[in-house]
């Protein structure tokens, strides 16, 4: 506790911490220890579980090899039974307990000058890069001119504004007085963490969009893309709140948007569309569907994991026309011809970084027997890279959905609903299908289409190079 003479000094009014502590240990795919079927790195409950838990609190990695293999070692204290001494995240215990130095590993009998609960804590910096897997390693930054430039652990190198926002919202809501995690001092009568003194890194005085688009004025403009800046990001609207606003304007309250995550840069509503039309446009860009479930509209994303598996013997059966009275499983699988599918997708949108002009983005197959071009217009403000990624995902989804099926399940499969994903073994082949419609009678007749979760991991396209004049000037 070598800084205790400083923190205990009468001239010091608070304990300052630059908080870049990791809130995730996320990897791509489903084969990692933090994966759960409906969890994403941006889920608030997941991130908050690692504020006073996870790496630096419950466990640590002894080496890079252990990190790669996720071999986690528990944080313990065999000497004095005070594991909090070695937990860099355990702010609460550090603040509320007396401190004893350990020269040579042996605890002193006399405490340091620190008085428990004597001074509030400030987060003099709190931030996260706008990069894929940012919460894994919030302290790193991407700057090609720096020897310390790095993406977070296991990042795929994509921009991710949502991960940055989720990190900050998780921290701010966790420490809010209403959440019950911020104890009150018995010494000065205030909270442990002074939430009015949380300083977010970083808000830049240079105005957006001139920064970062005007590279002739500032040489660090490329760093904004993956950096900690809130300029141009803090005002983006969460997808679930946009949908809630649309429905509340119609006095409709029976809906559930808990599954949805995303940020809407801008939405242009022309000609007063119906709530359904307005939300379906969002579904096109963010890949979700609204279905009725238990008396309310539930919005389900298309990258859901499978919830159940069926073999061919599990299907309902229908009598055949043969004279021997044999029966056959009730299913039919179809595959659309490639000539009916698009060679390319043209997406029209409003370009956020080009004075909000209309723009087009394209997704194109390198080879195809088709010559069709599918044109889609979305009423959204987007970055060019995101629009290209969306167009390519739309194209890939069209080819995945070319395989579809109709099948019948017995009434015992009552739990299955539209929007659910299920695995089927049919005709000697494994199928992962997303249910689109269900008709209930003596049996449950389903229409479903093939799905693949990887389609909806939107890989952004190339970033626009504005040159020396900048796109926002």
N, C-alpha and C positions, 0 to 999 in steps of 0.2 A: 504494500500500500504506500508506495513511494510518493504519491501525490497528496497524501492526507495532510501534510503541513500546509499545502496550498488551500485545499478545500476547507480546512478548519480555520483558516485565517479570518480575522474579524473584518478585513477589507474585501473579502470575497462574499458575494451575496447569493451565488447559485453555483451549481455544478453543471458544467457544459459538456455535452456529448454530441459528437458528429455521428449520427445514427445511420450507418449503412449496413446494418446487420441482415443476414440472409433470412428470407421468409419462405424459402422453397428449396427443394432438392429434386427438381423436375427433369425428366428426360423425355425424348420422343418415344412414341410407341406405348405399348401396354406392359412391357416387361421391365418394370422398375418398382421400387418399394413404395412409392407414394401414389401409385396409380390406383384409382377406383373407377368403377364403370361410368359414373356421371360427373367425375371431377375434372376440372381444368386448372391450370396454373393461376388463372385469374379469379378463382372462386374465393370469396371473402372468408368463409369459414376455414378453408384450408390455410390461407395465408395467416389468419389470426391465430390458428392453432400453433403456429411457429413463432409468434412474438415472445411468448414465455414457454417455449418448447422447441423441439427439433434440434437442428445443428447449433452448437454453442450453448445449449441449455441441457438437453438430455444426453446428447452424444456428440462425438467429434470424429473426424477422419484423421488417422495417423499418417497417411501418405496419399500421394496422388493416385497410386494404384488402388488403395482402399476406397478412394472416392469413386474411381471408375467402376469398381465392383460393388459399391455401396456396402462395404464392410464397416459398420458403425460400431465404435467403441463407446461404452457408457462413460459419462463423466462422474467420477467418484472421488472421494477423499478418504483414503485409508488412515491418514494421520490423525485428523481432528474431527472427522465426521461432518465436515462442512463443505459439501460439494459446490455450494454456491460461490465459493472463493474462486473456483476455476471455470465458472459459467460466465462468459462475457456478456450473455444476454440477461443475466439475473439482476436487473437494475433494482428490483424491489428488495431483494435480500441485502444487496450492497448498501442501499439507502437506510434500511431499518435495523441493521445490526452493528455492534461495535466491531472494530477491525483490529486484528492482531497480526503483526509482522511475523515472518517465519525465517529468520536467519538460519542458513544451513538446513532448511526444511523442518525446523523445530519451532513450534508456535511459542511466542513470547507470553509471559504471564501478565503483562501489562498492555492494555489497549493503546492504540494510537490516539492522536488528538481529535479524530473524527467523532462527533456526537451524533448518534443515530437520529434520523429524521430532522436534522437541524437546518437543512437548506433545501430549497426546491431544485429540481433538475430541469434544465432546458435542453431541448434538442436544437443545438446551434446550427445543425444541418440535418436534413432528412430528405432523401431522394432516391431515385431509381432510374436507370437508363431506359429509354424507349426502344428497347431491343428485345428480341425473343429470349426468353428465360431470364429477363432482367431481375426478378426477385431471387434467383439463385445466387447472384453476386452483385448486389446493388452498387458497390463501390467502384466498379470498373467503368471505363469510358473508351469510346472509339475515337482516336485521333491519329491519323496516319503519320503525323509529324512527330509524335511522341513515342519514345521507347517503351512506355508503359501502356500503350494502346492495346485494348483487349475487348473481346465480347465476353459476356457472362459464361459461366460454366455450361457446357453442352448446348450453347446457342447455335441455331442454324444460320445466324447472320441476317435474319430478317428484322425489319422494323416492327415494333409492337407497342403502339400507344396504349392499348387496353391493359397490358401487363403493368405498365408504369402507373396508370391511373388506379388499378386495383390495389397495387402495393400501397399507395398513399392513402386511399380510402380505408384500407384495412387498418393501417396505423392510426389514422385520425379518429375513426369510429371506436377502435378498441380502447383508446385512452380517454375518450370523452367521459365526463362525469356520470352520465346516465348508464354507461356500460358496467360500472361497478368494479373496474380493474385498477382504478387510480386512488390509492389510499390517502387519507387526510393525516397530516402530521399532528402529533400530540404536542409538538414544540411551537410551531408557528401558525398552526390552524389552517393551513392551506394544503392543496393537493401535492402529492409527491412530484408529479410532472406538471409543470405550469404549461397548460395547453395553449395559453395565449402567447407563449414564447417558443412555439415550434416554428422553426425557420425552414421553409421548403427550398431545397436546391433543385432547380434554380429558376428564378424569374428575371429575365434580362430586360434592361432599360431600353434596349434597341427595339423599335416597334416592328411587330409582325404585320405583313409579310415581307417588309423591306429587309429585315433580317429574318430568315437566312437567304433570301433570294438575291440580294445585291452583293455579289462577290467582289465587285470593283471597290466597294467601301470597306468590307471586312473579310479577312483572310481565313477566319475559322468557320465560315458558313457551311462547309461539308460536314462539320461535326454535329450540327443540329439534328440530322436525320435520326441518329441512334442515341443522342445525348440526353442529359437530364432536364433539358429545357421544358418549361411549361408553356412558353409562348407558342400560340398556335395550336395548343392541345387542351389547355384547361377548359376552354369553352365548348368542347365537343359534347354532344348530347348522348347519354347512354341509351342504347337501343330499347331496353325495357321501359324506360321512362317516356320515350317518344310514343311507344304503343299505348302506354297507360294514359298519356295526355290525349291521344286521338280518341280512345274509348270513353274517357271521362267527359269529353265534350259532347258525347251522345248519351250521357247519363247511364252508361253501361259499366257495371262494377263486377260482374261475375266472370273474372278472367284470371289467368295465372301466367305470368311471364318469367317465373323463376329460372327456367332453363336457359333463357336467352342471355347472350353477352355480345357486346359490340359497341362501337362508337359511330354516331352519325355526324358527319362533318356539316352537312346542310341538306335540307329537304325542301323542295319547291312544290307547293300544293297549288296547282292551277285548277280553275273551273270547279272548285268545291267538290272534290270527289267524295264518294261515300267512304265511311270508315273501313269497310271491307276492301275497297279498291286501294285505299291509302296503305293499309297494312299488307295487302298482297304484294304491293310494289316493294315494300321492305323485305318481305319473304324472298323475293327474287334475288335481292342483293346480299342478304344475310343467310339464305338457305335454311328457312324454317317454315313450318306449316301450322295453321290453327285448326284444332280439332275439338269436337265436343266430348267432354268427359265428365261424368257425374254432375251434370247440370251447369257446367261452366265451359268457357272457351279456354283451352290449354294450348299454349304455343310451344311446339316441340321442334327442336333443332334436328337437322337431317343427319348429323354425325353421331347419332345415338348408338351406343353399343347394343349388341343383341341381348334380349331379355329372356329368351327361351329357345330350345332346340326341339325339332320334330324330325322323326324318321318317317319314311313312307307309310309304315304300318300305323302311325299315329293319326293319319288322315281319316276323314269320313270316307265311306265307300258308297259306290253306286252300283246297282245291278247292271250287268252287261246284257247285250241283246242275244247272247249265245244261248243255245238250247240247253246247255248243261247247267245254267244258273250261276256260273262263276261271277265274281264281283271284281271290280278294279278300283284302285285308289282314285279319288276324284281330284285330279290336277291336270293342268295344261300349261306348258311352258312355250313361250314364243320368243323369237329373236328378230328384230327389225333388220331389213336389208340396209347395207351400208349406203346405198344410193339414196335412201330416204333420210340420211343423217347429214348434218352440216359439215362441209369442209372447213368453214371458219365461222366465227361469231363476231359480229360487229356490235360493240356496246357504245351507245351515245350517252354522254353524261356532261355535267358542268365541272370544269377544271378549277380546282381550288387555288392552284398556284399560277394561273394565267388570267388574272383579272376576271375570273368567273365566266370565261368564254365557253361556248359549246365545244366539245371535243369528242373524238372517237378513239376507242381502244379495240384491239383485235386479239383474238385467240385463233390459232390456225394449226391444223394438222399438217405434218410434213408430207404425208402421202395418204391418199384416200381415193376410192372409186367414185366419190361424190364430188359434185361441183357446186353444191348448194351453199348459200351464205345466209345465215340467220341474223336478222337485225333486231336488237333489243334496245329500247330507250328507257333509262331510269331517271327519275326526277331528283337525283341526288348530286350534291357537291362532293367530289372525290379528288384524291391525288391521282396523277397519271399512273404511278406504279401500282396502286390498289385497283384501278380500273382494268389494267392489263391482267392482273392476277384474277380478277373476277371473271373477265371474258374467257380466260383459259379454263377456269374451273367450270363455267357454264358448258364449254365445249366438251370437257372430259365427262361431266355428268351426263350429257346427252348420250355418249357412247356407253357409259355404264348402264343407264336406264333402258338401253335398247333391248335388254333381256327382262322379260316380265312374266308373270304367271297368274293364273286363276286357280284356286284350290279351295277345298272344303275341309273344315275342321269340325269335330264333334262339339256339342254344346258345352262340354267340360272345359273347352278352351275359352271360357267367358272372359278371362282377364285380359286377353289380347285386344288392343284398341288401335284405331287408325293412328299412324305415326310411329307405332312400335316397330322395332326391328327384330326379326327372328331368323334363326338358322334352320334350313331344311336340307335333308338328304333325299333327293328325288331323282329317279332314273339313273341311279349310280353316281350322281354328282352332288357336290355340296353347293348350296345357294344361300346367300345372305340377302334377304328380301325385306323391304320396308313396306308395311301395310298401308295402302291408300284408302280403300273402302272395305266395309264389312256389311253384309246383308244377313240378318238373322231370321231363320225359319226353323225347320227341323234340324238343320245344321248351319254352321257359320260359313258362308261363302265369302271368300276374300279375293280382292284384287291387290296385287303387290308388284313391286318392281325392284330390280337388283340395286344394291347400294354398296358403297365402299367408303369408309370413314375418311380415308386419305384424300378423297376428292375435295373435302371441305377444309383442308389445311391450305388456305389461300397463299400461294407463293407469289409475292409481289413481283411486278415486272421491273424493267430497267428504270432508274431514276432519270428524270429530265435534266439535261445540262443547259442551263439558261445562258451560259456565257458571261461576259463581263458586265452586261447591262442589268441582268437580273430579271426574273419573271414577274415580280410584284411591283416594280417601279413604274 
